[in-house]
Amino acid sequence: MTGGHDSPAELYRTLGLLSLLANDLSELLPSLRDRLENGVLDGRVRHVGAGDTLQETCDAIATAGHSIALAHFTALLIGQELENAQSAVRDLAIA
């Protein structure tokens, strides 16, 4: 696979890099959620905004945790699809 910016080789390389990025993101997000939860338990994360009640703070943290979990799942799916696309490009270049 050789060529310029629009070549199969360049597309294959770009898809591979995007796949690596998605995989890195999927590995980072659970630790981010853990740090948020630990910050709450350790008392480092208190109130989200001025005048927020404890319940509002807990709700905001739960929402953030849920969003992080969804992003983690989405990053895993994107990584798999990028790997599939990369394989398809490789197969097209060979054909």
Biopython code that builds the backbone (N, CA, C, O; Angstrom):
import numpy as np
from Bio.PDB.StructureBuilder import StructureBuilder

atoms = [
    (1, "MET", "N", (0.842, -1.173, 0.000)),
    (1, "MET", "CA", (0.000, 0.000, 0.000)),
    (1, "MET", "C", (0.889, 1.238, 0.000)),
    (1, "MET", "O", (1.537, 1.550, 0.999)),
    (2, "THR", "N", (0.912, 1.925, -1.108)),
    (2, "THR", "CA", (1.698, 3.145, -1.210)),
    (2, "THR", "C", (0.843, 4.223, -1.847)),
    (2, "THR", "O", (-0.230, 3.947, -2.383)),
    (3, "GLY", "N", (1.331, 5.464, -1.782)),
    (3, "GLY", "CA", (0.622, 6.540, -2.438)),
    (3, "GLY", "C", (0.564, 7.793, -1.613)),
    (3, "GLY", "O", (1.242, 7.924, -0.594)),
    (4, "GLY", "N", (-0.273, 8.734, -2.076)),
    (4, "GLY", "CA", (-0.399, 10.033, -1.433)),
    (4, "GLY", "C", (-1.406, 10.034, -0.312)),
    (4, "GLY", "O", (-1.712, 8.999, 0.279)),
    (5, "HIS", "N", (-1.918, 11.224, -0.028)),
    (5, "HIS", "CA", (-2.834, 11.423, 1.101)),
    (5, "HIS", "C", (-4.141, 10.655, 0.950)),
    (5, "HIS", "O", (-4.755, 10.277, 1.948)),
    (6, "ASP", "N", (-4.568, 10.423, -0.275)),
    (6, "ASP", "CA", (-5.825, 9.719, -0.507)),
    (6, "ASP", "C", (-5.617, 8.236, -0.784)),
    (6, "ASP", "O", (-6.552, 7.543, -1.185)),
    (7, "SER", "N", (-4.424, 7.754, -0.577)),
    (7, "SER", "CA", (-4.112, 6.367, -0.895)),
    (7, "SER", "C", (-4.665, 5.419, 0.163)),
    (7, "SER", "O", (-4.915, 5.826, 1.297)),
    (8, "PRO", "N", (-4.853, 4.163, -0.207)),
    (8, "PRO", "CA", (-5.275, 3.172, 0.780)),
    (8, "PRO", "C", (-4.297, 3.065, 1.960)),
    (8, "PRO", "O", (-4.715, 2.825, 3.092)),
    (9, "ALA", "N", (-3.017, 3.240, 1.697)),
    (9, "ALA", "CA", (-2.024, 3.151, 2.774)),
    (9, "ALA", "C", (-2.233, 4.264, 3.795)),
    (9, "ALA", "O", (-2.155, 4.030, 5.001)),
    (10, "GLU", "N", (-2.495, 5.458, 3.314)),
    (10, "GLU", "CA", (-2.726, 6.585, 4.220)),
    (10, "GLU", "C", (-4.035, 6.403, 4.985)),
    (10, "GLU", "O", (-4.103, 6.696, 6.179)),
    (11, "LEU", "N", (-5.055, 5.927, 4.314)),
    (11, "LEU", "CA", (-6.331, 5.661, 4.970)),
    (11, "LEU", "C", (-6.163, 4.563, 6.022)),
    (11, "LEU", "O", (-6.688, 4.677, 7.130)),
    (12, "TYR", "N", (-5.444, 3.520, 5.683)),
    (12, "TYR", "CA", (-5.180, 2.419, 6.616)),
    (12, "TYR", "C", (-4.450, 2.936, 7.859)),
    (12, "TYR", "O", (-4.798, 2.584, 8.986)),
    (13, "ARG", "N", (-3.438, 3.773, 7.640)),
    (13, "ARG", "CA", (-2.666, 4.340, 8.743)),
    (13, "ARG", "C", (-3.536, 5.237, 9.620)),
    (13, "ARG", "O", (-3.464, 5.167, 10.847)),
    (14, "THR", "N", (-4.352, 6.075, 8.997)),
    (14, "THR", "CA", (-5.224, 6.984, 9.743)),
    (14, "THR", "C", (-6.246, 6.202, 10.570)),
    (14, "THR", "O", (-6.484, 6.524, 11.734)),
    (15, "LEU", "N", (-6.840, 5.188, 9.973)),
    (15, "LEU", "CA", (-7.797, 4.359, 10.717)),
    (15, "LEU", "C", (-7.119, 3.653, 11.884)),
    (15, "LEU", "O", (-7.711, 3.510, 12.954)),
    (16, "GLY", "N", (-5.886, 3.214, 11.683)),
    (16, "GLY", "CA", (-5.143, 2.573, 12.761)),
    (16, "GLY", "C", (-4.869, 3.532, 13.912)),
    (16, "GLY", "O", (-4.993, 3.160, 15.079)),
    (17, "LEU", "N", (-4.499, 4.757, 13.586)),
    (17, "LEU", "CA", (-4.246, 5.753, 14.628)),
    (17, "LEU", "C", (-5.531, 6.122, 15.370)),
    (17, "LEU", "O", (-5.521, 6.278, 16.591)),
    (18, "LEU", "N", (-6.629, 6.261, 14.640)),
    (18, "LEU", "CA", (-7.909, 6.547, 15.287)),
    (18, "LEU", "C", (-8.340, 5.395, 16.187)),
    (18, "LEU", "O", (-8.892, 5.614, 17.265)),
    (19, "SER", "N", (-8.087, 4.180, 15.745)),
    (19, "SER", "CA", (-8.410, 3.009, 16.561)),
    (19, "SER", "C", (-7.593, 3.005, 17.850)),
    (19, "SER", "O", (-8.122, 2.717, 18.924)),
    (20, "LEU", "N", (-6.311, 3.322, 17.742)),
    (20, "LEU", "CA", (-5.467, 3.412, 18.941)),
    (20, "LEU", "C", (-5.974, 4.495, 19.887)),
    (20, "LEU", "O", (-5.999, 4.300, 21.102)),
    (21, "LEU", "N", (-6.371, 5.623, 19.339)),
    (21, "LEU", "CA", (-6.908, 6.710, 20.158)),
    (21, "LEU", "C", (-8.185, 6.276, 20.876)),
    (21, "LEU", "O", (-8.351, 6.545, 22.065)),
    (22, "ALA", "N", (-9.080, 5.611, 20.160)),
    (22, "ALA", "CA", (-10.318, 5.136, 20.778)),
    (22, "ALA", "C", (-10.014, 4.126, 21.879)),
    (22, "ALA", "O", (-10.645, 4.154, 22.936)),
    (23, "ASN", "N", (-9.056, 3.239, 21.642)),
    (23, "ASN", "CA", (-8.677, 2.259, 22.662)),
    (23, "ASN", "C", (-8.067, 2.934, 23.881)),
    (23, "ASN", "O", (-8.374, 2.565, 25.015)),
    (24, "ASP", "N", (-7.207, 3.920, 23.655)),
    (24, "ASP", "CA", (-6.617, 4.659, 24.777)),
    (24, "ASP", "C", (-7.700, 5.366, 25.589)),
    (24, "ASP", "O", (-7.669, 5.364, 26.820)),
    (25, "LEU", "N", (-8.643, 5.962, 24.893)),
    (25, "LEU", "CA", (-9.740, 6.652, 25.566)),
    (25, "LEU", "C", (-10.577, 5.678, 26.392)),
    (25, "LEU", "O", (-10.973, 5.985, 27.516)),
    (26, "SER", "N", (-10.841, 4.505, 25.824)),
    (26, "SER", "CA", (-11.649, 3.522, 26.553)),
    (26, "SER", "C", (-10.923, 3.012, 27.794)),
    (26, "SER", "O", (-11.566, 2.603, 28.760)),
    (27, "GLU", "N", (-9.597, 3.032, 27.777)),
    (27, "GLU", "CA", (-8.823, 2.628, 28.958)),
    (27, "GLU", "C", (-8.749, 3.757, 29.988)),
    (27, "GLU", "O", (-8.681, 3.489, 31.187)),
    (28, "LEU", "N", (-8.762, 4.993, 29.545)),
    (28, "LEU", "CA", (-8.647, 6.138, 30.435)),
    (28, "LEU", "C", (-9.942, 6.432, 31.192)),
    (28, "LEU", "O", (-9.901, 6.807, 32.364)),
    (29, "LEU", "N", (-11.065, 6.269, 30.545)),
    (29, "LEU", "CA", (-12.338, 6.686, 31.129)),
    (29, "LEU", "C", (-12.696, 5.984, 32.442)),
    (29, "LEU", "O", (-13.163, 6.654, 33.363)),
    (30, "PRO", "N", (-12.502, 4.675, 32.573)),
    (30, "PRO", "CA", (-12.816, 4.063, 33.877)),
    (30, "PRO", "C", (-11.982, 4.632, 35.027)),
    (30, "PRO", "O", (-12.491, 4.794, 36.136)),
    (31, "SER", "N", (-10.718, 4.933, 34.775)),
    (31, "SER", "CA", (-9.896, 5.509, 35.849)),
    (31, "SER", "C", (-10.339, 6.929, 36.169)),
    (31, "SER", "O", (-10.232, 7.365, 37.316)),
    (32, "LEU", "N", (-10.829, 7.649, 35.183)),
    (32, "LEU", "CA", (-11.371, 8.984, 35.422)),
    (32, "LEU", "C", (-12.606, 8.901, 36.317)),
    (32, "LEU", "O", (-12.755, 9.688, 37.252)),
    (33, "ARG", "N", (-13.485, 7.948, 36.028)),
    (33, "ARG", "CA", (-14.668, 7.747, 36.856)),
    (33, "ARG", "C", (-14.260, 7.351, 38.284)),
    (33, "ARG", "O", (-14.834, 7.844, 39.255)),
    (34, "ASP", "N", (-13.274, 6.466, 38.403)),
    (34, "ASP", "CA", (-12.792, 6.050, 39.725)),
    (34, "ASP", "C", (-12.225, 7.228, 40.508)),
    (34, "ASP", "O", (-12.459, 7.354, 41.710)),
    (35, "ARG", "N", (-11.481, 8.085, 39.823)),
    (35, "ARG", "CA", (-10.925, 9.261, 40.499)),
    (35, "ARG", "C", (-12.015, 10.200, 40.985)),
    (35, "ARG", "O", (-11.909, 10.773, 42.069)),
    (36, "LEU", "N", (-13.054, 10.358, 40.190)),
    (36, "LEU", "CA", (-14.182, 11.188, 40.599)),
    (36, "LEU", "C", (-14.852, 10.599, 41.833)),
    (36, "LEU", "O", (-15.117, 11.310, 42.803)),
    (37, "GLU", "N", (-15.125, 9.304, 41.793)),
    (37, "GLU", "CA", (-15.769, 8.652, 42.933)),
    (37, "GLU", "C", (-14.885, 8.703, 44.183)),
    (37, "GLU", "O", (-15.373, 8.961, 45.283)),
    (38, "ASN", "N", (-13.587, 8.457, 44.009)),
    (38, "ASN", "CA", (-12.670, 8.532, 45.148)),
    (38, "ASN", "C", (-12.572, 9.949, 45.695)),
    (38, "ASN", "O", (-12.455, 10.145, 46.904)),
    (39, "GLY", "N", (-12.620, 10.933, 44.810)),
    (39, "GLY", "CA", (-12.605, 12.328, 45.249)),
    (39, "GLY", "C", (-13.801, 12.675, 46.102)),
    (39, "GLY", "O", (-13.691, 13.448, 47.054)),
    (40, "VAL", "N", (-14.942, 12.107, 45.767)),
    (40, "VAL", "CA", (-16.145, 12.323, 46.570)),
    (40, "VAL", "C", (-15.971, 11.656, 47.929)),
    (40, "VAL", "O", (-16.233, 12.260, 48.969)),
    (41, "LEU", "N", (-15.527, 10.402, 47.908)),
    (41, "LEU", "CA", (-15.361, 9.662, 49.166)),
    (41, "LEU", "C", (-14.298, 10.281, 50.067)),
    (41, "LEU", "O", (-14.435, 10.265, 51.290)),
    (42, "ASP", "N", (-13.237, 10.827, 49.467)),
    (42, "ASP", "CA", (-12.153, 11.443, 50.234)),
    (42, "ASP", "C", (-12.460, 12.873, 50.667)),
    (42, "ASP", "O", (-11.713, 13.466, 51.445)),
    (43, "GLY", "N", (-13.552, 13.420, 50.164)),
    (43, "GLY", "CA", (-13.917, 14.783, 50.518)),
    (43, "GLY", "C", (-13.254, 15.847, 49.666)),
    (43, "GLY", "O", (-13.387, 17.036, 49.955)),
    (44, "ARG", "N", (-12.540, 15.445, 48.615)),
    (44, "ARG", "CA", (-11.888, 16.424, 47.730)),
    (44, "ARG", "C", (-12.878, 17.039, 46.758)),
    (44, "ARG", "O", (-12.665, 18.157, 46.289)),
    (45, "VAL", "N", (-13.962, 16.327, 46.445)),
    (45, "VAL", "CA", (-15.028, 16.860, 45.593)),
    (45, "VAL", "C", (-16.212, 17.111, 46.502)),
    (45, "VAL", "O", (-16.765, 16.185, 47.096)),
    (46, "ARG", "N", (-16.590, 18.358, 46.601)),
    (46, "ARG", "CA", (-17.681, 18.711, 47.517)),
    (46, "ARG", "C", (-18.885, 19.190, 46.742)),
    (46, "ARG", "O", (-19.656, 18.382, 46.224)),
    (47, "HIS", "N", (-19.050, 20.469, 46.659)),
    (47, "HIS", "CA", (-20.221, 21.025, 45.983)),
    (47, "HIS", "C", (-19.849, 21.420, 44.569)),
    (47, "HIS", "O", (-18.783, 21.981, 44.318)),
    (48, "VAL", "N", (-20.759, 21.111, 43.647)),
    (48, "VAL", "CA", (-20.516, 21.399, 42.240)),
    (48, "VAL", "C", (-20.658, 22.879, 41.948)),
    (48, "VAL", "O", (-19.850, 23.444, 41.212)),
    (49, "GLY", "N", (-21.661, 23.508, 42.506)),
    (49, "GLY", "CA", (-21.888, 24.919, 42.245)),
    (49, "GLY", "C", (-22.331, 25.644, 43.496)),
    (49, "GLY", "O", (-22.678, 25.028, 44.504)),
    (50, "ALA", "N", (-22.314, 26.947, 43.416)),
    (50, "ALA", "CA", (-22.727, 27.759, 44.562)),
    (50, "ALA", "C", (-24.191, 27.487, 44.881)),
    (50, "ALA", "O", (-25.046, 27.542, 43.997)),
    (51, "GLY", "N", (-24.472, 27.199, 46.125)),
    (51, "GLY", "CA", (-25.836, 26.985, 46.568)),
    (51, "GLY", "C", (-26.380, 25.596, 46.316)),
    (51, "GLY", "O", (-27.529, 25.318, 46.657)),
    (52, "ASP", "N", (-25.582, 24.713, 45.726)),
    (52, "ASP", "CA", (-26.056, 23.353, 45.491)),
    (52, "ASP", "C", (-26.218, 22.603, 46.800)),
    (52, "ASP", "O", (-25.407, 22.729, 47.717)),
    (53, "THR", "N", (-27.275, 21.826, 46.862)),
    (53, "THR", "CA", (-27.474, 20.971, 48.022)),
    (53, "THR", "C", (-26.631, 19.717, 47.865)),
    (53, "THR", "O", (-26.102, 19.447, 46.787)),
    (54, "LEU", "N", (-26.510, 18.964, 48.924)),
    (54, "LEU", "CA", (-25.778, 17.700, 48.868)),
    (54, "LEU", "C", (-26.414, 16.766, 47.840)),
    (54, "LEU", "O", (-25.705, 16.082, 47.102)),
    (55, "GLN", "N", (-27.733, 16.737, 47.790)),
    (55, "GLN", "CA", (-28.423, 15.872, 46.825)),
    (55, "GLN", "C", (-28.117, 16.296, 45.392)),
    (55, "GLN", "O", (-27.900, 15.444, 44.530)),
    (56, "GLU", "N", (-28.099, 17.593, 45.130)),
    (56, "GLU", "CA", (-27.781, 18.077, 43.783)),
    (56, "GLU", "C", (-26.353, 17.712, 43.399)),
    (56, "GLU", "O", (-26.083, 17.353, 42.253)),
    (57, "THR", "N", (-25.441, 17.806, 44.363)),
    (57, "THR", "CA", (-24.056, 17.430, 44.111)),
    (57, "THR", "C", (-23.965, 15.939, 43.806)),
    (57, "THR", "O", (-23.299, 15.536, 42.852)),
    (58, "CYS", "N", (-24.633, 15.124, 44.613)),
    (58, "CYS", "CA", (-24.627, 13.673, 44.388)),
    (58, "CYS", "C", (-25.244, 13.324, 43.035)),
    (58, "CYS", "O", (-24.743, 12.452, 42.326)),
    (59, "ASP", "N", (-26.318, 13.998, 42.685)),
    (59, "ASP", "CA", (-26.963, 13.757, 41.392)),
    (59, "ASP", "C", (-26.021, 14.123, 40.240)),
    (59, "ASP", "O", (-25.927, 13.392, 39.253)),
    (60, "ALA", "N", (-25.329, 15.250, 40.370)),
    (60, "ALA", "CA", (-24.400, 15.682, 39.327)),
    (60, "ALA", "C", (-23.255, 14.685, 39.174)),
    (60, "ALA", "O", (-22.835, 14.381, 38.058)),
    (61, "ILE", "N", (-22.756, 14.183, 40.289)),
    (61, "ILE", "CA", (-21.660, 13.211, 40.242)),
    (61, "ILE", "C", (-22.147, 11.899, 39.634)),
    (61, "ILE", "O", (-21.431, 11.278, 38.849)),
    (62, "ALA", "N", (-23.352, 11.476, 39.988)),
    (62, "ALA", "CA", (-23.921, 10.256, 39.408)),
    (62, "ALA", "C", (-24.120, 10.413, 37.902)),
    (62, "ALA", "O", (-23.848, 9.488, 37.136)),
    (63, "THR", "N", (-24.587, 11.571, 37.485)),
    (63, "THR", "CA", (-24.775, 11.841, 36.061)),
    (63, "THR", "C", (-23.439, 11.816, 35.325)),
    (63, "THR", "O", (-23.333, 11.255, 34.235)),
    (64, "ALA", "N", (-22.424, 12.427, 35.926)),
    (64, "ALA", "CA", (-21.091, 12.412, 35.314)),
    (64, "ALA", "C", (-20.561, 10.988, 35.209)),
    (64, "ALA", "O", (-20.000, 10.608, 34.182)),
    (65, "GLY", "N", (-20.735, 10.203, 36.262)),
    (65, "GLY", "CA", (-20.296, 8.806, 36.232)),
    (65, "GLY", "C", (-21.003, 8.009, 35.155)),
    (65, "GLY", "O", (-20.384, 7.203, 34.461)),
    (66, "HIS", "N", (-22.298, 8.235, 35.017)),
    (66, "HIS", "CA", (-23.070, 7.552, 33.981)),
    (66, "HIS", "C", (-22.598, 7.970, 32.581)),
    (66, "HIS", "O", (-22.454, 7.132, 31.691)),
    (67, "SER", "N", (-22.363, 9.254, 32.401)),
    (67, "SER", "CA", (-21.886, 9.747, 31.101)),
    (67, "SER", "C", (-20.513, 9.186, 30.767)),
    (67, "SER", "O", (-20.242, 8.852, 29.614)),
    (68, "ILE", "N", (-19.660, 9.083, 31.751)),
    (68, "ILE", "CA", (-18.329, 8.511, 31.535)),
    (68, "ILE", "C", (-18.447, 7.037, 31.150)),
    (68, "ILE", "O", (-17.736, 6.565, 30.264)),
    (69, "ALA", "N", (-19.348, 6.313, 31.818)),
    (69, "ALA", "CA", (-19.552, 4.900, 31.476)),
    (69, "ALA", "C", (-20.061, 4.743, 30.043)),
    (69, "ALA", "O", (-19.615, 3.856, 29.317)),
    (70, "LEU", "N", (-20.995, 5.605, 29.639)),
    (70, "LEU", "CA", (-21.487, 5.567, 28.255)),
    (70, "LEU", "C", (-20.380, 5.898, 27.260)),
    (70, "LEU", "O", (-20.275, 5.265, 26.209)),
    (71, "ALA", "N", (-19.562, 6.883, 27.588)),
    (71, "ALA", "CA", (-18.448, 7.254, 26.711)),
    (71, "ALA", "C", (-17.458, 6.100, 26.599)),
    (71, "ALA", "O", (-16.917, 5.847, 25.523)),
    (72, "HIS", "N", (-17.220, 5.401, 27.705)),
    (72, "HIS", "CA", (-16.319, 4.242, 27.694)),
    (72, "HIS", "C", (-16.853, 3.170, 26.742)),
    (72, "HIS", "O", (-16.112, 2.650, 25.909)),
    (73, "PHE", "N", (-18.129, 2.845, 26.868)),
    (73, "PHE", "CA", (-18.749, 1.845, 26.000)),
    (73, "PHE", "C", (-18.690, 2.285, 24.541)),
    (73, "PHE", "O", (-18.380, 1.487, 23.656)),
    (74, "THR", "N", (-18.987, 3.549, 24.297)),
    (74, "THR", "CA", (-18.960, 4.081, 22.930)),
    (74, "THR", "C", (-17.551, 4.028, 22.345)),
    (74, "THR", "O", (-17.380, 3.682, 21.177)),
    (75, "ALA", "N", (-16.548, 4.367, 23.143)),
    (75, "ALA", "CA", (-15.160, 4.317, 22.676)),
    (75, "ALA", "C", (-14.761, 2.890, 22.310)),
    (75, "ALA", "O", (-14.046, 2.673, 21.331)),
    (76, "LEU", "N", (-15.225, 1.916, 23.097)),
    (76, "LEU", "CA", (-14.944, 0.514, 22.766)),
    (76, "LEU", "C", (-15.561, 0.137, 21.421)),
    (76, "LEU", "O", (-14.915, -0.504, 20.593)),
    (77, "LEU", "N", (-16.812, 0.537, 21.210)),
    (77, "LEU", "CA", (-17.487, 0.237, 19.944)),
    (77, "LEU", "C", (-16.804, 0.933, 18.766)),
    (77, "LEU", "O", (-16.609, 0.332, 17.709)),
    (78, "ILE", "N", (-16.448, 2.184, 18.955)),
    (78, "ILE", "CA", (-15.774, 2.928, 17.882)),
    (78, "ILE", "C", (-14.444, 2.268, 17.536)),
    (78, "ILE", "O", (-14.099, 2.131, 16.363)),
    (79, "GLY", "N", (-13.701, 1.861, 18.563)),
    (79, "GLY", "CA", (-12.426, 1.181, 18.330)),
    (79, "GLY", "C", (-12.605, -0.081, 17.518)),
    (79, "GLY", "O", (-11.825, -0.345, 16.604)),
    (80, "GLN", "N", (-13.620, -0.865, 17.836)),
    (80, "GLN", "CA", (-13.891, -2.094, 17.084)),
    (80, "GLN", "C", (-14.269, -1.785, 15.637)),
    (80, "GLN", "O", (-13.798, -2.448, 14.713)),
    (81, "GLU", "N", (-15.113, -0.785, 15.446)),
    (81, "GLU", "CA", (-15.529, -0.434, 14.086)),
    (81, "GLU", "C", (-14.364, 0.123, 13.265)),
    (81, "GLU", "O", (-14.265, -0.140, 12.067)),
    (82, "LEU", "N", (-13.492, 0.887, 13.905)),
    (82, "LEU", "CA", (-12.317, 1.398, 13.194)),
    (82, "LEU", "C", (-11.386, 0.259, 12.793)),
    (82, "LEU", "O", (-10.803, 0.284, 11.709)),
    (83, "GLU", "N", (-11.245, -0.734, 13.658)),
    (83, "GLU", "CA", (-10.436, -1.903, 13.308)),
    (83, "GLU", "C", (-11.061, -2.652, 12.132)),
    (83, "GLU", "O", (-10.352, -3.115, 11.239)),
    (84, "ASN", "N", (-12.399, -2.771, 12.136)),
    (84, "ASN", "CA", (-13.091, -3.408, 11.003)),
    (84, "ASN", "C", (-12.860, -2.629, 9.713)),
    (84, "ASN", "O", (-12.596, -3.218, 8.665)),
    (85, "ALA", "N", (-12.961, -1.314, 9.793)),
    (85, "ALA", "CA", (-12.744, -0.476, 8.610)),
    (85, "ALA", "C", (-11.305, -0.601, 8.124)),
    (85, "ALA", "O", (-11.052, -0.655, 6.921)),
    (86, "GLN", "N", (-10.370, -0.646, 9.059)),
    (86, "GLN", "CA", (-8.958, -0.784, 8.692)),
    (86, "GLN", "C", (-8.723, -2.112, 7.970)),
    (86, "GLN", "O", (-7.988, -2.163, 6.983)),
    (87, "SER", "N", (-9.342, -3.176, 8.457)),
    (87, "SER", "CA", (-9.215, -4.485, 7.799)),
    (87, "SER", "C", (-9.809, -4.459, 6.394)),
    (87, "SER", "O", (-9.250, -5.032, 5.459)),
    (88, "ALA", "N", (-10.939, -3.791, 6.263)),
    (88, "ALA", "CA", (-11.592, -3.694, 4.944)),
    (88, "ALA", "C", (-10.712, -2.922, 3.957)),
    (88, "ALA", "O", (-10.595, -3.307, 2.794)),
    (89, "VAL", "N", (-10.097, -1.837, 4.420)),
    (89, "VAL", "CA", (-9.209, -1.063, 3.550)),
    (89, "VAL", "C", (-8.007, -1.911, 3.141)),
    (89, "VAL", "O", (-7.586, -1.893, 1.984)),
    (90, "ARG", "N", (-7.464, -2.646, 4.097)),
    (90, "ARG", "CA", (-6.324, -3.525, 3.790)),
    (90, "ARG", "C", (-6.730, -4.554, 2.726)),
    (90, "ARG", "O", (-5.998, -4.785, 1.764)),
    (91, "ASP", "N", (-7.899, -5.164, 2.913)),
    (91, "ASP", "CA", (-8.362, -6.170, 1.962)),
    (91, "ASP", "C", (-8.599, -5.571, 0.576)),
    (91, "ASP", "O", (-8.305, -6.209, -0.434)),
    (92, "LEU", "N", (-9.129, -4.352, 0.526)),
    (92, "LEU", "CA", (-9.335, -3.688, -0.770)),
    (92, "LEU", "C", (-8.012, -3.382, -1.453)),
    (92, "LEU", "O", (-7.895, -3.498, -2.673)),
    (93, "ALA", "N", (-7.016, -2.991, -0.667)),
    (93, "ALA", "CA", (-5.711, -2.653, -1.245)),
    (93, "ALA", "C", (-5.017, -3.895, -1.792)),
    (93, "ALA", "O", (-4.258, -3.817, -2.759)),
    (94, "ILE", "N", (-5.280, -5.036, -1.171)),
    (94, "ILE", "CA", (-4.651, -6.281, -1.619)),
    (94, "ILE", "C", (-5.315, -6.785, -2.893)),
    (94, "ILE", "O", (-4.656, -7.361, -3.758)),
    (95, "ALA", "N", (-6.639, -6.562, -3.005)),
    (95, "ALA", "CA", (-7.411, -7.089, -4.142)),
    (95, "ALA", "C", (-7.045, -6.420, -5.443)),
    (95, "ALA", "O", (-7.605, -6.753, -6.487)),
]
sb = StructureBuilder()
sb.init_structure("model")
sb.init_model(0)
sb.init_chain("A")
sb.init_seg("    ")
for serial, (resi, resn, name, xyz) in enumerate(atoms, 1):
    if name == "N":
        sb.init_residue(resn, " ", resi, " ")
    sb.init_atom(name, np.array(xyz, "f"), 0.0, 1.0, " ", f" {name:<3s}", serial, name[0])
structure = sb.get_structure()
